[in-house]
């Protein structure tokens, strides 16, 4: 069985180093945050990933981007 990490997801859990910006919407019952900062790196919400029942193909994620559950793509702020 493939877990979410093997599929290229990162669980969006509040940890001591992570800060979430304001919620700007929701997708599949989970909040979409305007930004996420983790270990002094800020990522800005960019788009929804194209996913199916097998997961989200990683070829849609570019360098400097994160794919978070449930299919949210954030890009590193410049």
Rosetta blueprint (number, residue, H / E / L):
1 X L
2 X L
3 X L
4 X L
5 X L
6 X L
7 X L
8 X L
9 X L
10 X E
11 X L
12 X L
13 X L
14 X L
15 X L
16 X L
17 X L
18 X E
19 X E
20 X E
21 X L
22 X L
23 X E
24 X E
25 X E
26 X E
27 X E
28 X L
29 X L
30 X E
31 X E
32 X E
33 X E
34 X L
35 X E
36 X E
37 X E
38 X E
39 X L
40 X L
41 X E
42 X E
43 X E
44 X E
45 X E
46 X E
47 X E
48 X E
49 X L
50 X L
51 X E
52 X E
53 X L
54 X L
55 X E
56 X E
57 X L
58 X H
59 X H
60 X H
61 X L
62 X L
63 X L
64 X L
65 X E
66 X E
67 X E
68 X E
69 X L
70 X L
71 X L
72 X E
73 X E
74 X E
75 X E
76 X E
77 X L
78 X L
